[in-house]
């Protein structure tokens, strides 16, 4: 499960960097530049939602357990 989360986070960061690159460099015209940037940001949102839903589903199925600071510590 850890590896899937790391892969998803790398994908999110990569998509965000691609959107920034398209914003700065772009294409031959403004329309193409905006379309490519919006597409990269759409991928980022999709990967983020998928990661969130996967974590929730894994918790419900009991595959992962919450850890952290104990109550009253």
N, C-alpha and C positions, 0 to 999 in steps of 0.2 A: 504494500500500500504506500510506503514511503516513496518508493521510486516513481509511482504514478503521480503523486503530488509534486515531486520535484520536476518531472517532465512537464506537467501542466504549468507550473510556475515559470519554467524556462520558456514555454510556448507563449505565455502571457507577456513576459518581458520582451521576447523577440517580436511579437506582434506590435507592441507599443513602440519599440525602436523602429520597426518598419514604417509605422505611421508617421513618426517624427522625421524619418528620412524622406518619405514621400512629401511631407509638408515643406521641408527645406528645399529639396531638389526638385521633386515633382516630375512632370512630363512635358510634352511639347506645348500643351495649353493648360489653362486653369481648370477646365472641366475634367480633363484626365487626371490632373493632380488631386482634385477634390474627390473624385471617384475612387482612386487607389487608396487614399488616406482613409476614407469612410469604410472601405472594404477591410482594411487592416484593423480598424477599431471595432468593426463588427465581429471579426474573428476573436479579438481580445475579449469582448463581452461574452461571446458564446463559450469560449474556453473557461472563463471565470464562472459562469452560471453552471456549466457542466461539473467543474471542480466542486463547487458548493453543494450541488445536489448529490454528487458522489460521496462526499463526506457525510452528509445527512443520512443517506441510504446506508452507508457502512456502519454508522452509529446505531441506527435502528435494527440492523441485522446482527449487531453484536460483534462485528469484525474489529472494531476499534473501541477503546475505552477512554473516557476523559481522564486526564491527569492534571496536576497542577497543585496549587496551594490548598492544603486541607482547611476545612472550615474551622474557625476558632484558633488558628495558629498565629 
